[in-house]
Amino acid sequence: MRDYITVGYKLNNPIILVNVEKNELEYLLSFKNNRKLIITSISNRINPLYIENNKSGILYSKTTKKLGFIKYEDIFSQSNYIYFKEINNPHLFIKKIFNKNFYLLYSRYFLIGYLVIIFFSFIIFKSKRIFFSYIIFLCPNLSCFFGLSPFINLNGIIKSFFIIIISLILSKLFLLYNLNPKKVFLYINIITLLFLFYFTFSNKFLYQSPIGFNNIFKGNRFYGWNNDFIGIFIGNILGIFYVLNNMKTRNFLIFIDALLIICIICFSPKYGANVGGMISCFFSIIMCTFIFETSVIKKYLYIILFLIGFLFLQNYFISWDLNQNVSTHWGIWINSILNENFAFSFKIMYNKIKCIFFLFLIPPLNIILLFQLFLTVKFKFLDYFNKKWRNLFVVISLVVIFINDSGIFSSNFILFHFLIPSYVFYNKRKGLYNEEKKIFS
């Protein structure tokens, strides 16, 4: 690399460098010349880009909405737009972006590790299940809270630390004040869902939150909802009505479907821009209708109407998307089919499928998912109505994996909303709830 810098180019030519080693980065950044463009890559994942010439600044990808750190696809994609943003010290600016996102990346894995430990503690320590269940549901709730504007500049690791400490304190307080677990689950899920609707319709997507974080180093975009929130949206809606059904036996189908339709809008190109999220929500509507509608005629009539409505919405969303200055990935993919660029569209599908199987093989989330599926299917103490709910949760969680290239987190969270309340309700019937209150009193 050093030989290339010193003798391998003419002074007035741009420099394009790839696969720069970490120990060579400082040398590269300190090397001064009248260069027009520098592209540096640390390994194949971290790609800071900036320009030094008469003006000093960084590059911005309008398609992927990423600033400073963008991938080669951003530059070479025919559908992309790259802009120059003037900044006095681009190296310092990129360093700040790097540190901020790296701390968020660590905080995300830190929080996921914490949830893994809490989940296995929930399974092992039967007399403390309510305490651990509160923690699991509070984590995404508090992650939403720390995504609010006042906490934007707070270090990601500190956010995860606060989430852990506050979740422990609140869970203990809920037990000490003898709150009804069903009501606690209900209120936590409702508040989380309201948070998500607020962030969606105000076009704020929790990028500064450990769970909402989009990995700027490896992701192909930096806009909309990431795949984690598919499970949090769907799981919260199903979880709310599953708990309600255990409090009051009635059919909440119309309310479930209405909220899932709102979620389709949340994941549409106008807001969350997540195709997998839209399809997952639509499939959830079909499954809820198929399982809970008792009339066979109404069941298939509603499914046909929902299908027509979904196709109508997609027609509107795609038309809107293609008329924007820069389309989302959904619009770009549809446009490639309309232009008969099938090689491009098949390549996207192939990459998605490859990513699905690759991420499914990576522990620990795949282990937890398989374990949850085993416990859910083998759970014997369910009446007829709760078995319907179990079937719904299992089918939707499995479909979410194969629709989304990183949907395994979502699938786990969807199953949490069935498995955890089911075990807690069973413990309460067996009298273990009173023992748990004594432990924490």
Beta strands, then each sheet from edge to edge (+ up, - down):
strand 1: 38-39
strand 2: 49-52
strand 3: 56-61
strand 4: 66-67
strand 5: 82-86
sheet 1: 1+ 2- 3+ 4-
sheet 2: 1+ 2- 3+ 5-
end
